Amino acid sequence: NYQADGILRNLRKPGETGYKIPRGGLFEWVSGANFAAEILEWAGFALAGWSLPSLTFALFTFLNTAPRGAAHHRWYLSKFE
């Protein structure tokens, strides 16, 4: 997630406007690498914690983040096609 956030932060140079497609890291496989990394992080936490609370947190993270990632992907498709 740290890497994805860094890539997003550095997409534009100072004074630039407009949208760009991020490249590198997990962005090579998914359009919302920051969302995917968040889901993976909390899934790992759930496995490490091996408890109902950690599983619940991971599940709610997925249920909140996956639709945002899907909407983000649809936006990319509409903007860059």
JOMO-V468142 format. One record per backbone hydrogen bond with DSSP energy under -1.0 kcal/mol. NH is the residue of the N-H (numbers start at 1). CO is the residue of the C=O. If there is no record, write none. Layout:
nh:co
NH:CO
NH:CO
//
This chain:
nh:co
5:1
6:2
7:3
8:4
9:5
10:6
11:8
16:13
27:24
28:25
29:26
30:26
36:32
37:33
38:34
39:35
40:36
41:37
42:38
43:39
44:40
45:41
46:42
47:43
48:44
49:45
50:46
55:51
56:52
57:53
58:54
59:55
60:56
61:57
62:58
63:59
64:60
65:61
66:62
69:65
70:66
71:67
72:68
73:69
74:70
75:71
76:72
77:73
78:74
79:75
80:76
//
